Amino acid sequence: MLFQSEDASLQLNVVNYELPADGGDPTSDDRNWLVLRATWTNEDGEIVKDSNSCLLTYELTEMTAGLKVLNAGIKDFYASAFSEPFFTLNAQAEGEGFRVDVSFFLPNTMDGDDTAEVSARMDKAQMTALIAELDKLCAKFPDRR
């Protein structure tokens, strides 16, 4: 998932489940945490890479569904409500396209408190491509129950 503004970008990739299939408490969400890897190019051109386990499989599915509703024009706003506040994605219809605000907490930076933030403008084709990418991720990382 690539989000770009005029002077910054944030590439997020779902790379794996946090735990192996038999790891963690089988009665909890332990097995459904996903690792997101970020590559953030900030306004100064500096590149920061980091990872964080901050999205559940069913939250990925809910986000995908919310963006589909937005893209179809049924609603004009989507706001994430993830369990962990380390990744947020809010999108709203704006003119012929969308404004997408994304933030990702970078836990392993020198300061330990950096957050990558990008406000991206997307047209209909870009939003459709993002949704297609998210659909593939949902298929690759289903709920483990």
Backbone bond lengths (Angstrom), bond angles and torsions (degrees), N, CA, C in turn:
res aa  C-N    CA-C-N  psi(-1)  N-CA   C-N-CA  omega(-1)  CA-C   N-CA-C  phi
1 M - - - 1.445 - - 1.527 107.34 -
2 L 1.316 115.78 118.73 1.455 119.97 179.89 1.520 109.43 -111.88
3 F 1.329 115.20 128.45 1.461 121.98 177.58 1.523 106.92 -123.27
4 Q 1.345 116.09 125.79 1.459 120.19 -175.97 1.524 110.98 -130.67
5 S 1.316 114.60 137.90 1.459 121.32 168.53 1.516 106.11 -110.78
6 E 1.306 117.00 -171.79 1.466 119.96 179.80 1.527 112.14 -64.89
7 D 1.337 117.26 -30.84 1.457 119.36 -173.27 1.526 115.67 -128.74
8 A 1.329 118.14 9.44 1.458 120.87 179.65 1.531 109.38 -153.21
9 S 1.328 115.30 160.14 1.464 119.31 175.10 1.518 109.73 -146.89
10 L 1.315 114.65 154.58 1.458 121.66 177.95 1.524 107.69 -138.32
11 Q 1.328 115.23 115.59 1.459 122.19 175.62 1.525 106.97 -102.19
12 L 1.326 116.97 122.67 1.461 121.98 177.88 1.519 108.81 -116.82
13 N 1.314 115.77 131.87 1.457 121.43 177.07 1.518 109.11 -127.45
14 V 1.316 116.66 133.13 1.454 121.07 171.13 1.519 105.18 -83.69
15 V 1.339 116.67 117.53 1.460 119.48 -172.63 1.525 113.97 -103.38
16 N 1.322 117.57 -24.95 1.456 119.10 -177.99 1.524 109.93 179.75
17 Y 1.308 114.95 172.32 1.458 120.41 166.94 1.526 106.99 -73.70
18 E 1.325 116.46 151.90 1.461 119.56 178.56 1.526 111.12 -67.62
19 L 1.333 116.85 -40.81 1.462 122.07 -176.52 1.524 110.78 -116.79
20 P 1.327 117.79 156.70 1.462 119.50 174.91 1.528 110.26 -65.41
21 A 1.312 116.41 165.71 1.465 121.97 -175.97 1.523 113.00 -55.63
22 D 1.331 117.41 -31.48 1.459 120.05 -178.85 1.530 112.51 -101.78
23 G 1.324 117.78 11.08 1.462 121.57 -178.23 1.518 112.43 -91.36
24 G 1.310 116.15 157.53 1.458 120.94 175.94 1.514 113.49 76.14
25 D 1.301 114.70 178.58 1.465 122.96 -178.93 1.529 109.12 -77.35
26 P 1.327 117.86 117.78 1.471 120.10 -178.25 1.531 113.93 -68.21
27 T 1.326 117.58 -11.62 1.470 120.03 178.55 1.521 112.06 -96.64
28 S 1.342 116.96 4.55 1.462 121.28 -179.70 1.522 109.47 -120.71
29 D 1.321 115.64 -172.09 1.463 121.66 177.31 1.526 112.89 -85.38
30 D 1.326 117.94 4.92 1.467 121.65 -175.49 1.521 113.47 -47.32
31 R 1.308 117.38 -42.37 1.466 121.85 -173.89 1.524 113.16 -79.93
32 N 1.324 116.88 -5.17 1.467 120.89 -175.28 1.526 114.45 -108.96
33 W 1.333 117.79 7.09 1.460 119.40 176.56 1.520 109.89 -77.07
34 L 1.321 115.36 135.89 1.455 122.16 179.13 1.527 110.40 -108.46
35 V 1.314 115.69 144.03 1.462 121.61 177.07 1.525 107.96 -92.23
36 L 1.332 116.19 122.67 1.459 122.17 174.38 1.523 108.44 -102.45
37 R 1.322 115.72 130.94 1.462 121.28 175.75 1.525 107.64 -107.77
38 A 1.322 115.29 129.34 1.460 121.19 -177.05 1.518 111.13 -112.95
39 T 1.323 114.76 142.27 1.460 122.19 166.70 1.517 105.61 -125.30
40 W 1.310 115.53 110.95 1.463 122.21 -176.05 1.517 108.71 -111.47
41 T 1.315 115.50 125.22 1.459 121.48 171.04 1.516 105.90 -106.51
42 N 1.328 116.51 110.68 1.466 119.91 -174.58 1.527 111.63 -83.25
43 E 1.315 115.46 -178.26 1.458 122.79 -174.84 1.525 112.66 -62.42
44 D 1.331 117.18 -22.47 1.462 121.78 179.53 1.529 112.40 -92.20
45 G 1.344 116.59 3.17 1.456 120.86 -179.67 1.520 114.08 83.92
46 E 1.330 116.85 1.77 1.464 120.57 178.39 1.528 109.41 -74.68
47 I 1.314 115.75 141.94 1.461 121.19 179.37 1.518 109.08 -108.70
48 V 1.335 115.10 127.36 1.459 121.71 178.76 1.517 107.49 -123.66
49 K 1.328 115.58 131.11 1.463 120.97 177.62 1.519 108.32 -118.38
50 D 1.328 115.54 138.91 1.455 120.27 -178.82 1.519 109.30 -161.48
51 S 1.314 116.67 165.61 1.460 122.77 177.99 1.513 109.99 -132.32
52 N 1.336 114.82 154.74 1.447 120.57 -179.34 1.526 108.08 -156.67
53 S 1.317 117.01 135.13 1.469 121.91 175.02 1.522 106.96 -92.37
54 C 1.337 116.08 94.05 1.462 118.49 -169.49 1.519 113.63 -140.51
55 L 1.322 117.37 15.49 1.457 120.35 -179.00 1.517 108.74 -139.63
56 L 1.320 115.63 131.14 1.465 121.03 177.06 1.524 110.06 -89.48
57 T 1.324 116.11 154.00 1.462 120.63 -178.82 1.522 111.70 -55.91
58 Y 1.327 117.17 -44.22 1.466 118.97 -178.65 1.523 111.98 -71.94
59 E 1.333 118.22 -23.18 1.460 120.41 174.35 1.531 110.20 -71.87
60 L 1.325 116.97 -35.43 1.461 121.23 174.40 1.531 109.68 -60.83
61 T 1.325 116.37 -43.98 1.468 121.33 178.54 1.527 111.06 -64.26
62 E 1.328 117.28 -43.12 1.470 121.48 179.49 1.526 111.24 -64.82
63 M 1.340 117.35 -40.48 1.461 120.64 178.42 1.528 110.01 -63.27
64 T 1.315 116.52 -43.53 1.463 121.00 179.19 1.520 110.63 -59.69
65 A 1.338 116.39 -45.86 1.468 120.82 179.09 1.525 111.16 -63.63
66 G 1.332 117.08 -41.18 1.462 120.68 179.02 1.518 112.67 -62.93
67 L 1.328 116.88 -39.47 1.465 120.17 178.44 1.525 111.37 -71.54
68 K 1.327 117.81 -31.38 1.469 120.87 175.45 1.527 110.46 -64.47
69 V 1.320 116.61 -42.40 1.473 121.44 178.26 1.526 109.87 -63.09
70 L 1.322 116.41 -42.94 1.463 121.33 177.47 1.525 110.48 -62.69
71 N 1.317 117.27 -47.51 1.457 122.26 -177.60 1.525 111.98 -63.79
72 A 1.335 116.34 -31.40 1.470 121.03 179.28 1.530 112.36 -78.87
73 G 1.331 117.23 -8.87 1.458 120.69 179.38 1.526 113.85 83.36
74 I 1.335 117.45 10.12 1.464 121.22 -180.00 1.521 110.27 -73.20
75 K 1.321 116.15 -39.15 1.467 122.81 174.05 1.515 107.25 -127.16
76 D 1.338 115.33 160.09 1.458 118.15 -179.59 1.525 113.39 -109.32
77 F 1.363 116.71 9.23 1.453 119.80 -178.06 1.520 109.93 -152.85
78 Y 1.316 116.20 140.91 1.463 122.28 170.92 1.521 107.01 -130.56
79 A 1.331 116.51 131.87 1.459 121.79 176.41 1.525 108.40 -129.45
80 S 1.318 116.08 124.74 1.463 119.63 178.58 1.523 109.90 -67.92
81 A 1.321 114.58 151.03 1.465 121.66 176.00 1.528 107.04 -138.94
82 F 1.328 116.05 59.92 1.450 121.58 -175.85 1.519 111.08 -75.04
83 S 1.325 116.12 156.04 1.469 121.91 -179.82 1.521 111.53 -60.75
84 E 1.324 116.42 -41.57 1.464 121.89 178.60 1.530 108.92 -101.23
85 P 1.312 117.56 136.01 1.473 120.37 -178.02 1.527 113.84 -82.02
86 F 1.327 117.91 10.44 1.461 120.84 -173.46 1.522 113.48 -79.73
87 F 1.325 117.35 -13.26 1.463 122.72 176.63 1.516 107.17 -136.99
88 T 1.327 116.69 126.93 1.463 120.55 175.30 1.516 109.10 -132.43
89 L 1.310 114.86 148.96 1.454 121.32 175.95 1.521 107.35 -143.76
90 N 1.311 115.63 120.04 1.455 122.44 176.18 1.522 107.72 -125.07
91 A 1.325 115.88 136.04 1.465 119.96 -178.00 1.513 108.73 -137.35
92 Q 1.327 115.18 144.66 1.454 119.40 176.30 1.514 110.20 -144.22
93 A 1.324 113.56 149.21 1.457 119.77 175.89 1.522 107.86 -66.01
94 E 1.324 115.75 138.12 1.460 121.07 -179.53 1.525 107.48 -149.38
95 G 1.308 115.78 106.36 1.457 119.75 -177.37 1.519 109.82 65.70
96 E 1.333 115.64 -130.94 1.471 121.10 178.53 1.530 112.31 -86.70
97 G 1.325 117.05 -0.79 1.460 120.50 -176.72 1.509 112.54 -134.19
98 F 1.320 115.15 -142.27 1.458 122.00 -173.86 1.520 110.29 -144.45
99 R 1.318 115.49 150.71 1.458 121.55 168.14 1.518 106.35 -110.17
100 V 1.321 116.22 127.66 1.456 122.04 -177.99 1.527 108.18 -120.59
101 D 1.324 116.42 119.22 1.458 122.39 178.33 1.525 108.33 -105.52
102 V 1.337 115.50 121.97 1.452 121.53 -176.01 1.518 109.11 -125.61
103 S 1.333 116.19 138.67 1.459 120.08 171.83 1.523 108.75 -135.98
104 F 1.331 114.67 147.00 1.459 121.53 -177.67 1.519 108.08 -143.73
105 F 1.323 116.26 121.69 1.461 121.94 178.87 1.520 109.39 -75.07
106 L 1.325 115.78 130.94 1.465 123.11 -179.46 1.529 108.63 -103.57
107 P 1.334 118.76 92.38 1.464 121.08 -169.95 1.525 115.28 -72.99
108 N 1.313 118.24 -17.68 1.466 119.99 -172.23 1.518 113.98 -109.20
109 T 1.320 117.55 20.04 1.461 120.04 177.93 1.521 109.52 -78.22
110 M 1.308 116.21 169.26 1.467 120.71 -178.10 1.529 111.67 -57.89
111 D 1.331 116.26 -41.43 1.458 119.42 -179.87 1.521 111.38 -80.49
112 G 1.327 116.61 -23.79 1.459 120.29 -179.97 1.509 113.94 75.04
113 D 1.317 116.84 6.63 1.468 118.40 -178.24 1.527 112.30 -138.00
114 D 1.316 117.33 22.92 1.457 120.51 179.78 1.524 110.89 -80.67
115 T 1.300 115.37 143.44 1.454 121.69 176.09 1.520 108.19 -129.34
116 A 1.326 115.35 127.35 1.463 120.95 175.11 1.518 107.45 -82.53
117 E 1.318 116.45 129.41 1.465 121.03 179.58 1.518 109.16 -133.98
118 V 1.335 114.98 133.67 1.454 120.90 178.52 1.516 108.46 -140.18
119 S 1.316 115.74 136.18 1.457 122.36 171.85 1.519 106.74 -112.01
120 A 1.336 115.54 106.59 1.464 121.27 -173.54 1.521 110.81 -107.43
121 R 1.323 114.84 147.72 1.461 120.98 171.83 1.522 106.97 -104.64
122 M 1.326 115.70 132.82 1.462 121.26 179.84 1.512 109.46 -128.07
123 D 1.314 115.49 140.91 1.456 118.48 172.09 1.535 108.12 -89.46
124 K 1.307 116.19 178.66 1.467 121.72 -176.44 1.535 111.37 -59.15
125 A 1.323 117.36 -42.09 1.463 121.14 -179.53 1.529 111.43 -65.02
126 Q 1.314 117.27 -39.81 1.467 120.55 178.61 1.526 111.20 -67.06
127 M 1.331 116.97 -40.11 1.463 120.16 177.91 1.531 109.96 -65.65
128 T 1.318 117.29 -41.13 1.463 121.50 178.28 1.526 110.39 -61.92
129 A 1.326 117.09 -40.93 1.468 121.47 178.12 1.527 110.97 -66.06
130 L 1.328 117.72 -40.35 1.459 121.69 176.89 1.523 110.21 -60.90
131 I 1.312 116.89 -45.00 1.468 121.31 179.77 1.530 110.56 -63.07
132 A 1.322 118.00 -40.50 1.469 121.13 177.64 1.531 110.46 -62.18
133 E 1.324 116.41 -40.50 1.463 120.79 177.32 1.525 110.42 -63.97
134 L 1.330 116.98 -42.76 1.463 121.02 179.16 1.530 111.54 -65.89
135 D 1.329 117.43 -37.61 1.471 120.97 176.13 1.530 110.51 -58.88
136 K 1.324 116.90 -42.10 1.468 120.82 178.88 1.530 111.04 -64.88
137 L 1.331 116.31 -39.16 1.459 119.92 177.96 1.527 111.43 -66.07
138 C 1.331 116.65 -38.90 1.471 120.38 177.98 1.526 110.46 -61.91
139 A 1.325 116.76 -39.63 1.471 120.84 178.85 1.529 110.98 -69.39
140 K 1.330 117.01 -36.62 1.463 121.60 -178.08 1.526 111.87 -74.60
141 F 1.348 117.00 -31.79 1.465 121.59 -175.84 1.530 110.62 -124.62
142 P 1.331 117.42 71.70 1.473 119.92 179.84 1.540 111.08 -75.03
143 D 1.324 114.94 165.47 1.474 120.29 173.44 1.514 109.60 -57.84
144 R 1.317 115.01 139.82 1.470 121.53 173.77 1.519 107.68 -103.72
145 R 1.273 118.21 110.09 1.476 122.67 179.25 1.489 110.42 -124.83
